[in-house]
């Protein structure tokens, strides 16, 4: 008999049994269920199971937080339920069918960017380090940078841009690859399509604004001409182009006889996708991206920037609950491409810290509650490192008031960020380590915002918690 069989059997019954469970899988810390009827479960009793650290519903899945022993619990659950487990991707696929169009769109967007996040984080850290050595004058009585006085560090600075350029300028390659991977089509065609968007034959996207219209190189087809412009760091043109390739490939694969599909499908899919991308979608996508980023940038820097910061800082955490927060990745990357940095990301990192600080308050309030601490402490660590779901779903929403205290602290800190024009080089780790993604001249203001995001939620949670006699 497995260690968790009794608890697994109890969870199985409280979820409505075999008739209500469509699919089950697990990740690093959570059991993931797709259910016929989410209302047909007893959450209160489920959360009283000794091994259960919390529950939440997201992306069409009912998720049960178990912790580091989730694999053992999962195996015992499979044994007692006689349900065949499936992969995490299969669970996501089944869950997606239960979502509406907007939820599916957000899920797809999230799954496109998820594989790219590690590279983007690396890029942000590299840019931050380069800024420290080539922008901060802390050598020779604060008159020169490290790069200016050291040939070695000058070489390091130049060499690291090789990686930074590959990550940010060539971002459309990663996006096109990720879309084809997500949609189950030929990934190498996605990579090639992405390369055509950033080819060295094209005018670099960063040079377009400073180039006279008559000097832009063109493809001359006799009857018409097309500008030879690259889409370095452009998000929306890459996404639109990649989905065009995906649906072209699916179309040709459907109508082409199997015996010649190896030649016909990739040839026509790629050629048409490249033509459509450069002739139509690229310019349209560029315009859409520019409009979106300019609206957000205006909100952050305009007359009403304090109101914008207050609203964004206060409501970002609720966005996490809906999953809509994934859309900010595309906006951040567009801002970086258009304005050489993003003022949105610092507020996101601050929001994560604020929710973690509310958990810190709960840790102090529940210091004598061992079962609560088993949830609180890992949630705090995770949140301060940028992963907020365990804190939000496992702790703050359970009591509600810590969640609101975190939102208040986030709003105040966001105002400080925007008032000081705090800008990040890139998106990166979303918690305390997020300071490494901040442009060097704004690290001081971000630090002040970070301290604010720690103190306000922590103090407010203690005050409200003591009034409610939370222990």
C-alpha positions, 0 to 999 in steps of 0.5 A, a space after each residue: 500500500 502506497 504512502 498516499 493511497 488513503 488520501 488519494 482515494 479521498 481526493 478521488 471521491 471528493 472530485 466526483 469519482 471516475 464519472 467526473 474526471 476526464 483526464 489527470 496529469 501532474 507537473 513539478 508540484 501540482 496534480 492537474 485535472 480536467 473535470 466534466 463539472 467543476 462545480 461537482 467538487 468539494 473544495 473545502 474538504 479537498 483542502 483539508 486533506 493533509 497532503 493538499 497545500 491548496 487548489 485553484 482553477 486555471 486554463 480549464 484545469 482544476 489544480 491541486 497543490 501537493 508539493 515536492 512529493 507530487 509524483 508519489 501522490 500521483 502514482 498512488 492516485 492512479 492506482 486507487 482510481 484506475 484512471 490512466 494518466 496522460 501527459 501534461 500537454 494532453 491535459 492542456 489539449 483536453 482542457 482547451 476544448 472547454 475554454 471559450 475563444 478568448 481563453 483559447 487565444 490567451 492560452 495559445 499566446 502563453 504557450 508560444 512565449 513559454 519556451 522563449 522565456 529562458 532565452 529572454 531572461 538570459 538576454 535581459 541579464 546580459 544587457 543588464 551586465 553590459 550596462 553595468 560595465 559600459 555605462 556606469 562610470 565608477 572608475 578613475 574617480 567616477 569619470 570612466 566606465 570599466 570598458 573604457 579602462 580595460 581592454 579585457 572588459 571591452 572585449 567581454 562587452 563586445 562578445 556578449 552582444 553576440 548573444 544579446 543580438 541573437 536573442 532580441 534582434 533574431 526573436 522572430 526566428 524563435 517565435 516562428 519556431 515556437 508557433 509551428 511547434 505548438 501547432 504541430 507543423 514542420 518546425 524547420 520551416 518555421 525557423 526558415 520563415 523567421 530567418 527571412 524576416 531578419 535576413 541581413 539582406 534587409 534593412 534593419 528594423 532599427 534603421 528604418 526611422 533614420 533612413 529616408 524613404 528613397 534610400 530604403 532598398 526595394 525588390 523591383 518586380 517591374 509593375 510594383 516594388 516592395 520595401 526590403 525591410 527586416 522585422 528584427 525584434 518585431 513580435 506581431 509580424 512574426 506571429 501573423 507570419 507563423 500562423 499563415 505558414 501553419 495554416 498553409 501547410 495544413 491546407 496543402 497537406 490536406 489536399 496533396 496526395 501522399 506520394 508527392 506531399 514531401 515536395 509539394 507541401 513544404 515548397 508551396 507552404 514556405 514560398 507563399 508564407 514568405 511572400 504574404 509575410 513581406 508583401 502584406 502581413 509584415 507591414 500590417 503587423 508592424 503597424 499594429 505592433 507600433 500602435 499597441 506599443 505607442 498606446 501603452 507607452 503613452 499611458 506610462 509616460 503621458 499626463 495620466 501616467 499615475 492613473 495608468 500605474 495605479 490601475 495596472 499595479 492594482 489589477 495585474 495580480 487579478 490578471 494572473 488569475 484569468 491567465 490574461 497576464 500572458 498577453 503582457 509578454 508580447 507588449 513588453 517585447 514590442 516596447 523593447 523593440 520600439 523604445 529600447 526598453 520597457 516600463 511595463 516589466 518593472 511593474 510586473 516584477 513589483 506585483 509579484 514581490 507584493 503578493 509574496 510580501 502578503 504571504 510573508 505577513 501570513 507566515 508571521 501571523 500563522 507562525 504557530 500553524 505548522 500545516 499553514 507554514 508548509 504552504 506559506 514558506 514554499 509559496 513565499 520563496 516561489 513568489 519572490 523568485 517570480 512564480 506567483 501562482 502558489 502564493 496567489 492560489 494557495 494562500 492569498 486568495 484563500 483568505 482574500 485580504 492578503 491578496 488585496 493587501 498585495 494589490 494595494 502595495 503593488 499599486 503604490 510601488 507601480 506609481 513610484 516606478 512610473 514617476 521615476 520612469 524606471 525602465 527594464 532592458 528586457 523581461 526576466 525573472 519576475 520577483 526580487 532578481 528582476 532588478 538585474 533586468 533593470 537599466 542601471 540608471 534606474 536600479 536605485 528607483 526600482 530598489 525603492 519600489 521593491 522595498 515599498 512592495 515588501 513593506 506595504 503588503 506585509 504591514 497591511 496583512 499583519 494589521 488586517 490579520 490581527 483584527 481578524 485573529 488569523 492564526 
